[in-house]
Amino acid sequence: MVPPLTNTYPFNMLEEMRQALICARIAGKTVFYLAPADVPDMATLAGARALGRADIARIAVGAKADFSVVDLTHPAMQPVYDPLRSLLSCAAERAVESVYVDGRCISRNGKPQNLDYDAAVKVLKDVLKYATGRIVANDPRGRPLSELAPLSLRSAPAV
């Protein structure tokens, strides 16, 4: 199975594969235009071939061991009839038990390994506060954050 999380864009490989499946079927005007079994190869091996790389996108001697372990007992994978279809259509990353990159476990039960998650979130919040506090000064037209990046939903009134 391919890793659902990547270290580059897109951040969720399973979601990207699902979108590719949906878009291909819309473009082909039939749900049979692209089979779920074709999608993982398109997302992994085809890209590796395009890059001229034989050391990625496959489990083989000499290749980087990047893979995911999917929990077939997860409710979103039920009933287990066509696991790949269930993974791409319904379960996505929710059914991923662990992710391995170059043979090392980087995520287990949805939690990154070897990372202080709370500390990382604090750094992100600090960086957001720093950056948004300088929006007006850094925008050539002096626009506020509310104009440059309006919120999708109105904020609740302060209590």
Disulfide bonds with the S-S distance in Angstrom:
none
